[in-house]
Amino acid sequence: MSLQIQIQPPTHGSQRVFLNGRLDTHTYEDLDERLAPLLTRQLHSLVLDLAGLDYISSAGIRSIFKARKQLGLHGGKVLLVNPQAQIRKVLDIVQAVPMHEIFVSTAEADAYLDAMQRKVLDGDEDL
């Protein structure tokens, strides 16, 4: 199975990317290539929606970690939303992504992003 990547237009400093299929040794380079231009922008957050992701390997985790590191250089964050149970279990085991950056729903992630933006507007940028 392949990996389908759908990138939504950016809104308010946030970029949403939907992943469907398998993120593994055969597909991670596709994700790296598609994310590369996004990671050089001044994004507050890159939201990876994992609802359609069926499988993730260590190569896929490495891609997510690489994106986190690159976006972190500009003060941005990578947030994961809607992971299926098996994906969440792998993320829990390898601890490559802090648990406070994994959300069970889009609504939960949006509430977090709203709070982040309010802090910036209020002058409290210690996110």
Secondary structure, DSSP 8 states (H G I E B T S, - for coil): --EEEEE---BTTEEEEEEEEEESTTTHHHHHHHHHHHHTS--SEEEEEEEEEEEE-HHHHHHHHHHHHHHHTTT-EEEEES--HHHHHHHHHH--S-GGGEESSHHHHHHHHHHHHHHHHTT----
